[in-house]
Amino acid sequence: MRAPRSTGKTSESGLPRTFNLFWLGQGLSALGDAMTVVAMPLVVLAETGSVAQMGRLTALSRVGGLIATAVAGTLVDRWRPRRVMLDCDVFRCCLMALIPLTFSLDFHPIWLIFAVGVGAAFAQGIFYVGHVSLVAELVGTARVGLANSRIEGAIALAYVFGPALAGRISAAWGPATVLGVDSVTFSISAVALLAMGHAASPALATDAVALAARPPLSSDGWRAGLRFIVAQPELWRLTILVAFSQFFTAAIVDLFIFRLKHDLTQGDAGTGLAFAIASAAAVLAAAGTPWLRTKISFHRLWGAATLVQAVALLVAAPARSFAVLAGAAAAYMAAMTTLLICQASIRQELTPQPLLGRVTSSYLVLTALPMPLGALGATALAARLGAGAAQTVVGLGLLATAGVAALLWRGDRGDRR
């Protein structure tokens, strides 16, 4: 099947202007997400004082996201991705506003915090599937690598300022206030999606073949994507490896935050600064990944990035220094950014556009299945033996994953550039 053409007028960057509008909206929304990544665990920690409770919220959120992605592919392939994403933004805007509203009324139910966290993860699961499809629609498969790099760079830049800003707001007015700011950023993302209009993908809108390929809601959904993944050796092996790595890293943010707050006695502002430093490294990684992909094969780059993550965690595990822990977080996030760009680009390049939503859904379901158990296990281990010990186990798990990757891809002549 012919790859979809990019649509709309192009800017000087060579990407369509509609993509640049989408890019702007997602960058601003990512600023709120970056703040919430720090604020939500802080809310749980402030209310319960328990790293185990942080892990439970993370695990339940993973389950919510898993359920969402199981149905998202059919929704996105049936309806236009922009419409699905818009609905998700409106839902998350209203949801995130609930916690600061109830806290302002001196009502602090822990069940509401969990409900908001799980509900937001559910909407995020659907939104991300739409995001992958929309990017491919807007720019075409030939430029998805560049587009993904721009988006990951904007997200990483948001994480430079977001966590530090979240720490300051949390220290001054409490972490619940940060969630209110995130609610506003979802409204900004919704406005950007509305401003794109139906011209976001006119080629697909008038393509009778693409329209006919849209599945009915009663179709087998993510299982159609699963069949495609299994039939593609590159995607199948990648899915297995990402599932392994995500089992070990599901609670990595909780572990970093707990170590900063508990082991190093950092305040909210210090915690935000550590995440800002890590995100600055991710910005550089996003800018450099397209160049790296021209020099290093996908297989070698994926294995090297996973190895960098493992070494960073193992080096920092016994340390009780803010500088060492922040440096490890920076190396980890830079490698993660490279992995995300490469993985998304490979899926978009290999998958026909009418099937992309369901393939993304299947991929996310399979790779997320181990995450709830991984989050519970890592935080339970941290509660019993300390977050440093749990971080060591995560590092060893990633080291093993890099080894499995070397075995799966050994001598593979299909190594993609």
ABEGO torsion letter per residue (X at the ends): XBBBBBBEBBBAAGBBAAAAAAAAAAAAAAAAAAAAAAAAAAAAAAAAGBAAAAAAAAAAAAAAAAAAAAAAAAAAAABBAAAAAAAAAAAAAAAAAAAAAAAAAGBBBAAAAAAAAAAAAAAAAAAAAAAAAAAAAAAEAAAAAAAAAAAAAAAAAAAAAAAAAAAAAAAAAEAAAAAAAAAAAAAAAAAAAAAAEAAABAAAAABAAAAAABBBAABAEAAAAAAAAAABAAAAAAAAAAAAAAAAAAAAAAAAAAAAAAAAGBBAAAAAAAAAAAAAAAAAAAAAAAAAAAABBAAAAAAAAAAAAAAAAAAAAABABAAAAAAAAAAAAAAAAAAAAAAAAAAAAABBAAAAAAAAAAAAAAAAAAAAAAAAAAAAAAAAAEAAAAAAAAAAAAAAAAAAAAAAABGBAABBX
